[in-house]
């Protein structure tokens, strides 16, 4: 596994840290509902079965709820964001995502090419290969794959237990819990992964921050069915009149990609206290941005509205805190983000 790519993908989906973001709600059995009786297993065996599981042909609906408390590039800000997911069990896939305002984005991987269709502006991005063209937001539509990568990334820095059973998408699941080891410096309390008993695929996952009773971001299957899918789902022909752009030239126009690519983020540390460090391009730092009253505002003035001024060995800057993470932007344009206290960000900046 490409550790940096996985960390950045998970990071971008939340508050740009190696674990925050793919926080999927593992709904427990309802009040008065008897949890399903499943064969006993050990945490280690359950984790290994998740990592070894093959993704079958399937169809499902994924729902996402965002309660981060701060807009994050590439993550829908509205509750109830939904997507339809289809796979053929042999690497081909289709994701159909609702737009926050209007339109729909459809991503089709046909085995050789990935197509990204945006109905709002009737544009198509074409990527040769199957690992391109999917933004952090799009990646949230595949809880099974995203959760497996998260479990593999975090397992060695976590205490792993099984906290009973439940039902997700009307399927019996084990509730796998990853808790940071005492040496980890993080704002997060635990990660919960709902593992399908039959397929061993993660159906939902939840990350809870210290002092918070509810997840800051949740995404997972509300319905999930295995079985052969219509092969036509995994074919795509650009609609008449659509603008088709080669992904190598047009990928930065995909929502959520431009800012992340501009920051050129690097991973510092590992595990729960992973930090992403980057540099905001000078052009962005010096370009006024629109304010609520229609005037233009200096970017640093805008940061002062969201965060508090801080100083340290890194110089001066602004710290912005969400329910699950912290961001630190210095006046010279350096940036550090993570699900960690501010001091950890300052230490990471000192290494760059």
PEZIFEN-V246736 format. One record per helix or strand of 3 or more residues. SS is the DSSP state (@ for helix, = for strand). FROM is the first residue (numbers start at 1). TO is the last residue. If there is no record, write none. Layout:
SS FROM TO
SS FROM TO
This chain:
@ 3 12
@ 43 52
= 57 66
= 81 88
= 93 98
= 104 109
= 113 118
= 123 128
@ 136 139
@ 143 157
= 158 168
= 171 180
= 188 196
= 202 209
= 217 226
@ 231 234
= 243 246
@ 247 253
@ 257 263
= 266 268
@ 271 273
= 275 279
@ 282 286
@ 299 306
= 308 312
= 315 321
= 326 330
= 334 338
@ 342 350
